[in-house]
Amino acid sequence: QQTATDILRFPLLEAIKIIFSKRVPVPVVLAVYTLLVVLIMSRMSSSSTSGTNINTSSSSNSHKYSKFRVDIQMEEKICIVGSGNWGSAISILVGRNAKSLPFCNSRVNMWVYEERIEEHGQNLTEIINTRHENVKYLPGIELPDNVVAIADLKQACEGATLLIFVLPHQFLPRLMPVIRSAAHPSCRGVSLIKGMDFNEDEKSPSLISEGIAKSMWDSFRCGVLMGANVANEVAARQMCESTLACNFGAPFDERTRLIFNSP
């Protein structure tokens, strides 16, 4: 089983050769290489069978979900798992798009780790749902009114057909069993989590998206969205770049792109 490091070693060497030969400007080579990294990460996350720290047993559910047939007419029900700076920022794009896209339920659930905001005398979920602002993690930026903050993880993920993971990866192991039990059998995922995990058994890096997929069920696929962006700039609708890598099949690849799109 190859790791991401093994797979990327050859393209990286080739990129370095091109840079030093001065045939292509350095920024162009780096941009192309970034795209290659994301594509390979998504490919490995959907096809690899190696273990990861995120994984929790899902054998009891694998038979049930592997035979589920996806109904392309089904309305998309979106849940954002995480509500920090980046999670709140991406909820602006996703919320606006869900409201206008014909195949989406206009409501977007956002799981919020409940906190008491003493300065306002309210819980964070109450503030988000009444003021439409995450005063702790994204102050001063208005969130769409169709983004609904929910403190109960199972309730937030109930029946979700698209899960957007955007939270510190160390929280995933204890959350995944609840997410798996609540999501719709046709559900897919997109990881916005930065960095990589580490497989203690194999003593090698492992993909977070791969761990998410293994923690759900056999047919579950998890794409990746990464790029040169800063959460506050995305929230302010400034010029940013992100690459979405996924292999959900038609029409779900295009649907997913439209959900994140910001023309």
Contacts in CASP RR format, 6 or more apart in sequence:
PFRMAT RR
TARGET T0000
AUTHOR 0000-0000-0000
METHOD contacts of the structure
MODEL  1
QQTATDILRFPLLEAIKIIFSKRVPVPVVLAVYTLLVVLIMSRMSSSSTS
GTNINTSSSSNSHKYSKFRVDIQMEEKICIVGSGNWGSAISILVGRNAKS
LPFCNSRVNMWVYEERIEEHGQNLTEIINTRHENVKYLPGIELPDNVVAI
ADLKQACEGATLLIFVLPHQFLPRLMPVIRSAAHPSCRGVSLIKGMDFNE
DEKSPSLISEGIAKSMWDSFRCGVLMGANVANEVAARQMCESTLACNFGA
PFDERTRLIFNSP
1 48 0 8 1.000
1 49 0 8 1.000
1 50 0 8 1.000
1 202 0 8 1.000
3 204 0 8 1.000
3 205 0 8 1.000
3 206 0 8 1.000
4 37 0 8 1.000
4 40 0 8 1.000
4 41 0 8 1.000
4 44 0 8 1.000
4 196 0 8 1.000
4 205 0 8 1.000
4 207 0 8 1.000
5 204 0 8 1.000
5 205 0 8 1.000
7 40 0 8 1.000
7 44 0 8 1.000
8 36 0 8 1.000
8 37 0 8 1.000
8 40 0 8 1.000
11 33 0 8 1.000
11 36 0 8 1.000
12 33 0 8 1.000
15 29 0 8 1.000
15 30 0 8 1.000
15 32 0 8 1.000
15 33 0 8 1.000
18 24 0 8 1.000
18 29 0 8 1.000
19 26 0 8 1.000
19 29 0 8 1.000
34 226 0 8 1.000
34 227 0 8 1.000
34 228 0 8 1.000
34 243 0 8 1.000
35 243 0 8 1.000
37 226 0 8 1.000
38 224 0 8 1.000
38 226 0 8 1.000
38 227 0 8 1.000
38 243 0 8 1.000
38 245 0 8 1.000
39 243 0 8 1.000
39 245 0 8 1.000
41 207 0 8 1.000
41 209 0 8 1.000
41 224 0 8 1.000
41 226 0 8 1.000
41 245 0 8 1.000
42 209 0 8 1.000
42 223 0 8 1.000
42 224 0 8 1.000
42 245 0 8 1.000
42 246 0 8 1.000
42 247 0 8 1.000
43 245 0 8 1.000
43 247 0 8 1.000
44 207 0 8 1.000
44 210 0 8 1.000
45 191 0 8 1.000
45 207 0 8 1.000
45 209 0 8 1.000
45 210 0 8 1.000
45 211 0 8 1.000
45 212 0 8 1.000
45 213 0 8 1.000
45 221 0 8 1.000
45 222 0 8 1.000
45 223 0 8 1.000
45 224 0 8 1.000
46 213 0 8 1.000
46 221 0 8 1.000
46 222 0 8 1.000
46 223 0 8 1.000
46 247 0 8 1.000
48 207 0 8 1.000
48 210 0 8 1.000
50 199 0 8 1.000
50 202 0 8 1.000
50 206 0 8 1.000
50 210 0 8 1.000
51 199 0 8 1.000
51 201 0 8 1.000
51 202 0 8 1.000
51 206 0 8 1.000
51 210 0 8 1.000
51 211 0 8 1.000
51 214 0 8 1.000
52 197 0 8 1.000
52 199 0 8 1.000
52 206 0 8 1.000
52 207 0 8 1.000
52 210 0 8 1.000
52 211 0 8 1.000
52 214 0 8 1.000
53 173 0 8 1.000
53 197 0 8 1.000
53 198 0 8 1.000
53 199 0 8 1.000
53 200 0 8 1.000
53 206 0 8 1.000
53 211 0 8 1.000
54 169 0 8 1.000
54 172 0 8 1.000
54 173 0 8 1.000
54 176 0 8 1.000
54 197 0 8 1.000
54 208 0 8 1.000
54 211 0 8 1.000
54 212 0 8 1.000
54 214 0 8 1.000
54 215 0 8 1.000
55 211 0 8 1.000
55 214 0 8 1.000
55 215 0 8 1.000
56 173 0 8 1.000
56 176 0 8 1.000
56 177 0 8 1.000
56 180 0 8 1.000
56 215 0 8 1.000
58 180 0 8 1.000
58 214 0 8 1.000
58 215 0 8 1.000
58 216 0 8 1.000
58 217 0 8 1.000
61 180 0 8 1.000
61 217 0 8 1.000
62 217 0 8 1.000
62 218 0 8 1.000
64 185 0 8 1.000
64 217 0 8 1.000
65 185 0 8 1.000
65 216 0 8 1.000
65 217 0 8 1.000
65 218 0 8 1.000
65 219 0 8 1.000
65 220 0 8 1.000
66 217 0 8 1.000
66 218 0 8 1.000
66 219 0 8 1.000
68 185 0 8 1.000
68 186 0 8 1.000
68 219 0 8 1.000
70 186 0 8 1.000
70 252 0 8 1.000
71 186 0 8 1.000
72 251 0 8 1.000
72 252 0 8 1.000
74 161 0 8 1.000
74 186 0 8 1.000
75 103 0 8 1.000
75 104 0 8 1.000
75 105 0 8 1.000
75 161 0 8 1.000
76 98 0 8 1.000
76 101 0 8 1.000
76 103 0 8 1.000
76 104 0 8 1.000
76 105 0 8 1.000
76 161 0 8 1.000
76 162 0 8 1.000
76 255 0 8 1.000
76 259 0 8 1.000
77 105 0 8 1.000
77 107 0 8 1.000
77 109 0 8 1.000
77 159 0 8 1.000
77 160 0 8 1.000
77 161 0 8 1.000
77 162 0 8 1.000
77 184 0 8 1.000
78 94 0 8 1.000
78 95 0 8 1.000
78 98 0 8 1.000
78 104 0 8 1.000
78 105 0 8 1.000
78 108 0 8 1.000
78 109 0 8 1.000
78 160 0 8 1.000
78 161 0 8 1.000
78 162 0 8 1.000
78 164 0 8 1.000
78 259 0 8 1.000
79 108 0 8 1.000
79 109 0 8 1.000
79 110 0 8 1.000
79 111 0 8 1.000
79 156 0 8 1.000
79 157 0 8 1.000
79 160 0 8 1.000
79 162 0 8 1.000
79 163 0 8 1.000
79 164 0 8 1.000
79 183 0 8 1.000
80 87 0 8 1.000
80 90 0 8 1.000
80 91 0 8 1.000
80 94 0 8 1.000
80 108 0 8 1.000
80 109 0 8 1.000
80 110 0 8 1.000
80 111 0 8 1.000
80 147 0 8 1.000
80 164 0 8 1.000
80 166 0 8 1.000
81 111 0 8 1.000
81 153 0 8 1.000
81 156 0 8 1.000
81 157 0 8 1.000
81 163 0 8 1.000
81 164 0 8 1.000
81 165 0 8 1.000
81 166 0 8 1.000
81 167 0 8 1.000
81 175 0 8 1.000
81 179 0 8 1.000
82 110 0 8 1.000
82 111 0 8 1.000
82 112 0 8 1.000
82 113 0 8 1.000
82 165 0 8 1.000
82 166 0 8 1.000
82 167 0 8 1.000
83 91 0 8 1.000
83 110 0 8 1.000
83 111 0 8 1.000
83 112 0 8 1.000
83 113 0 8 1.000
83 124 0 8 1.000
83 128 0 8 1.000
83 134 0 8 1.000
83 137 0 8 1.000
83 149 0 8 1.000
84 134 0 8 1.000
84 137 0 8 1.000
84 138 0 8 1.000
84 166 0 8 1.000
84 167 0 8 1.000
85 137 0 8 1.000
85 138 0 8 1.000
85 231 0 8 1.000
85 232 0 8 1.000
86 166 0 8 1.000
86 192 0 8 1.000
86 231 0 8 1.000
87 110 0 8 1.000
87 164 0 8 1.000
87 166 0 8 1.000
87 167 0 8 1.000
87 192 0 8 1.000
87 231 0 8 1.000
88 110 0 8 1.000
88 134 0 8 1.000
88 137 0 8 1.000
88 138 0 8 1.000
88 141 0 8 1.000
88 143 0 8 1.000
88 231 0 8 1.000
88 235 0 8 1.000
89 138 0 8 1.000
89 141 0 8 1.000
89 231 0 8 1.000
89 232 0 8 1.000
89 234 0 8 1.000
89 235 0 8 1.000
90 164 0 8 1.000
90 166 0 8 1.000
90 192 0 8 1.000
90 231 0 8 1.000
90 234 0 8 1.000
90 260 0 8 1.000
91 108 0 8 1.000
91 110 0 8 1.000
91 143 0 8 1.000
91 144 0 8 1.000
91 147 0 8 1.000
92 141 0 8 1.000
92 143 0 8 1.000
92 144 0 8 1.000
92 147 0 8 1.000
92 234 0 8 1.000
92 235 0 8 1.000
93 234 0 8 1.000
93 260 0 8 1.000
93 261 0 8 1.000
93 262 0 8 1.000
94 108 0 8 1.000
94 147 0 8 1.000
94 164 0 8 1.000
94 259 0 8 1.000
94 260 0 8 1.000
95 108 0 8 1.000
95 144 0 8 1.000
95 146 0 8 1.000
95 147 0 8 1.000
96 144 0 8 1.000
97 104 0 8 1.000
97 258 0 8 1.000
97 259 0 8 1.000
97 260 0 8 1.000
97 261 0 8 1.000
98 104 0 8 1.000
98 105 0 8 1.000
98 106 0 8 1.000
98 107 0 8 1.000
98 108 0 8 1.000
98 146 0 8 1.000
98 259 0 8 1.000
99 106 0 8 1.000
99 144 0 8 1.000
99 146 0 8 1.000
101 255 0 8 1.000
101 258 0 8 1.000
101 259 0 8 1.000
103 255 0 8 1.000
104 259 0 8 1.000
106 146 0 8 1.000
107 146 0 8 1.000
107 148 0 8 1.000
108 144 0 8 1.000
108 146 0 8 1.000
108 147 0 8 1.000
108 148 0 8 1.000
109 148 0 8 1.000
109 150 0 8 1.000
109 155 0 8 1.000
109 156 0 8 1.000
109 157 0 8 1.000
109 160 0 8 1.000
110 128 0 8 1.000
110 147 0 8 1.000
110 148 0 8 1.000
110 149 0 8 1.000
110 150 0 8 1.000
110 156 0 8 1.000
111 150 0 8 1.000
111 151 0 8 1.000
111 153 0 8 1.000
111 156 0 8 1.000
111 157 0 8 1.000
112 124 0 8 1.000
112 125 0 8 1.000
112 128 0 8 1.000
112 149 0 8 1.000
112 150 0 8 1.000
112 151 0 8 1.000
113 151 0 8 1.000
114 123 0 8 1.000
114 124 0 8 1.000
114 125 0 8 1.000
114 151 0 8 1.000
115 123 0 8 1.000
115 124 0 8 1.000
115 136 0 8 1.000
116 122 0 8 1.000
116 123 0 8 1.000
116 124 0 8 1.000
117 123 0 8 1.000
117 124 0 8 1.000
117 127 0 8 1.000
117 135 0 8 1.000
117 136 0 8 1.000
119 135 0 8 1.000
120 127 0 8 1.000
120 135 0 8 1.000
122 130 0 8 1.000
123 151 0 8 1.000
124 134 0 8 1.000
124 135 0 8 1.000
124 136 0 8 1.000
124 149 0 8 1.000
125 149 0 8 1.000
125 150 0 8 1.000
125 151 0 8 1.000
127 133 0 8 1.000
127 134 0 8 1.000
127 135 0 8 1.000
128 134 0 8 1.000
128 143 0 8 1.000
128 147 0 8 1.000
128 149 0 8 1.000
129 148 0 8 1.000
129 149 0 8 1.000
132 142 0 8 1.000
132 143 0 8 1.000
132 144 0 8 1.000
132 145 0 8 1.000
132 147 0 8 1.000
133 139 0 8 1.000
133 140 0 8 1.000
133 141 0 8 1.000
133 142 0 8 1.000
133 143 0 8 1.000
134 141 0 8 1.000
134 143 0 8 1.000
138 231 0 8 1.000
138 232 0 8 1.000
138 235 0 8 1.000
141 232 0 8 1.000
141 235 0 8 1.000
141 236 0 8 1.000
150 156 0 8 1.000
153 175 0 8 1.000
153 178 0 8 1.000
153 179 0 8 1.000
153 182 0 8 1.000
154 178 0 8 1.000
154 181 0 8 1.000
154 182 0 8 1.000
155 182 0 8 1.000
156 182 0 8 1.000
157 163 0 8 1.000
157 178 0 8 1.000
157 179 0 8 1.000
157 182 0 8 1.000
157 183 0 8 1.000
158 182 0 8 1.000
159 182 0 8 1.000
159 183 0 8 1.000
159 184 0 8 1.000
159 187 0 8 1.000
160 182 0 8 1.000
160 183 0 8 1.000
160 184 0 8 1.000
160 187 0 8 1.000
161 183 0 8 1.000
161 184 0 8 1.000
161 186 0 8 1.000
161 187 0 8 1.000
161 188 0 8 1.000
162 187 0 8 1.000
162 188 0 8 1.000
162 189 0 8 1.000
162 190 0 8 1.000
162 256 0 8 1.000
162 259 0 8 1.000
163 179 0 8 1.000
163 183 0 8 1.000
163 187 0 8 1.000
163 188 0 8 1.000
163 189 0 8 1.000
163 190 0 8 1.000
164 189 0 8 1.000
164 190 0 8 1.000
164 192 0 8 1.000
165 172 0 8 1.000
165 189 0 8 1.000
165 190 0 8 1.000
165 191 0 8 1.000
165 192 0 8 1.000
165 193 0 8 1.000
165 208 0 8 1.000
165 212 0 8 1.000
165 222 0 8 1.000
166 191 0 8 1.000
166 192 0 8 1.000
166 193 0 8 1.000
167 193 0 8 1.000
168 193 0 8 1.000
169 193 0 8 1.000
169 195 0 8 1.000
169 197 0 8 1.000
169 208 0 8 1.000
172 208 0 8 1.000
172 211 0 8 1.000
172 212 0 8 1.000
172 215 0 8 1.000
176 212 0 8 1.000
176 215 0 8 1.000
176 216 0 8 1.000
177 215 0 8 1.000
179 216 0 8 1.000
180 215 0 8 1.000
180 216 0 8 1.000
180 217 0 8 1.000
183 216 0 8 1.000
187 216 0 8 1.000
187 220 0 8 1.000
188 220 0 8 1.000
188 221 0 8 1.000
188 222 0 8 1.000
188 223 0 8 1.000
188 246 0 8 1.000
188 248 0 8 1.000
188 252 0 8 1.000
188 256 0 8 1.000
189 212 0 8 1.000
189 220 0 8 1.000
189 221 0 8 1.000
189 222 0 8 1.000
189 223 0 8 1.000
190 222 0 8 1.000
190 223 0 8 1.000
190 224 0 8 1.000
190 225 0 8 1.000
190 244 0 8 1.000
190 246 0 8 1.000
190 256 0 8 1.000
190 260 0 8 1.000
191 208 0 8 1.000
191 209 0 8 1.000
191 212 0 8 1.000
191 222 0 8 1.000
191 223 0 8 1.000
191 224 0 8 1.000
191 225 0 8 1.000
192 224 0 8 1.000
192 225 0 8 1.000
192 226 0 8 1.000
193 208 0 8 1.000
194 226 0 8 1.000
195 208 0 8 1.000
196 205 0 8 1.000
196 206 0 8 1.000
196 207 0 8 1.000
196 208 0 8 1.000
197 205 0 8 1.000
197 206 0 8 1.000
197 207 0 8 1.000
197 208 0 8 1.000
197 211 0 8 1.000
198 204 0 8 1.000
198 205 0 8 1.000
198 206 0 8 1.000
199 205 0 8 1.000
199 206 0 8 1.000
209 222 0 8 1.000
209 223 0 8 1.000
209 224 0 8 1.000
210 222 0 8 1.000
211 222 0 8 1.000
212 222 0 8 1.000
213 220 0 8 1.000
213 221 0 8 1.000
213 222 0 8 1.000
216 222 0 8 1.000
221 246 0 8 1.000
221 247 0 8 1.000
221 248 0 8 1.000
223 244 0 8 1.000
223 245 0 8 1.000
223 246 0 8 1.000
223 247 0 8 1.000
223 248 0 8 1.000
224 244 0 8 1.000
224 245 0 8 1.000
224 246 0 8 1.000
225 242 0 8 1.000
225 243 0 8 1.000
225 244 0 8 1.000
225 245 0 8 1.000
225 260 0 8 1.000
226 242 0 8 1.000
226 243 0 8 1.000
226 245 0 8 1.000
227 240 0 8 1.000
227 241 0 8 1.000
227 242 0 8 1.000
227 243 0 8 1.000
228 240 0 8 1.000
228 241 0 8 1.000
228 242 0 8 1.000
229 240 0 8 1.000
229 241 0 8 1.000
229 242 0 8 1.000
230 240 0 8 1.000
233 239 0 8 1.000
233 240 0 8 1.000
234 240 0 8 1.000
237 262 0 8 1.000
242 260 0 8 1.000
244 256 0 8 1.000
244 257 0 8 1.000
244 260 0 8 1.000
246 252 0 8 1.000
246 253 0 8 1.000
246 256 0 8 1.000
247 253 0 8 1.000
248 256 0 8 1.000
END
